[in-house]
Amino acid sequence: MVANQTVWNIFYSYIDEFQNTANFSESDLFHKRLRTAWQNHQSVTYCLYGSKKHMMSTLFEKQSMPFYKFGETINLEKISAEHWIAFIVERFQSTGKKITEDQARIIIHSVKAHSYYVQQLSHLTWLRTSDSVKNEIITLAIEDLLAQNANLYQLETEMLSETQLNLLKAIASGITDGYSNPEILTKFRLGTSANISKQKKVLYEKELVDIRGTMFEFLDPAYELWFKKSILRIPLPFPTF
């Protein structure tokens, strides 16, 4: 006796940096046609990835957008430090080079466990290492990382208004909330409390800062390092954890 068996063949389509489609000419029309086509597909699952949180939220959570509530939204958490440490140490060992767990942790901590920058900084450290990683090599690798992105960071900074720049200076100085405090308004020349609310929104929409509750922080950890070094003139110390 042979039992009947149904085999489901599901096709998975993975699309990275989907938020970039918002930059297409007539992007709204493109999204409308894309959703219409995809809604008629059978046995297909679309996984749409994006690194720009604000833009992805606009595409899928703003009611006027074609992809509003198109599917489930999942915010991926950062990879844990312990997973990164094991991975970095193993990759160095596989090429005949040595990095300690503490040094791997410093790399992760320096860029706040940002996946792209952890890999890039690890690679730059690996390139400068002949056999065993020295602490000074990590500092030089950070300098390399900032130099690679310096032109982009400079351009982004030059496009800021004076108040937006001053607000970033406050954040880079360790002030993450309480911007309406008269002392902070005066010290960083932030203008009025009403203007601060407007400028915070602009910085968020520019993908320069992230909001965590009532606190603001740099979205790009490498840009934060560059900003402190180039704008606030704070020398880069050897990173610790």
Secondary structure as UniProt FT lines:
FT   STRAND          11..15
FT   HELIX           18..23
FT   TURN            25..26
FT   HELIX           27..39
FT   STRAND          44..48
FT   HELIX           53..61
FT   TURN            63..64
FT   TURN            66..69
FT   HELIX           81..94
FT   TURN            95..96
FT   HELIX           101..110
FT   TURN            111..113
FT   HELIX           115..128
FT   HELIX           135..158
FT   HELIX           162..172
FT   TURN            173..174
FT   TURN            179..180
FT   HELIX           182..187
FT   TURN            188..189
FT   HELIX           193..205
FT   TURN            206..207
FT   STRAND          209..212
FT   TURN            213..214
FT   STRAND          215..218
FT   HELIX           221..230
//
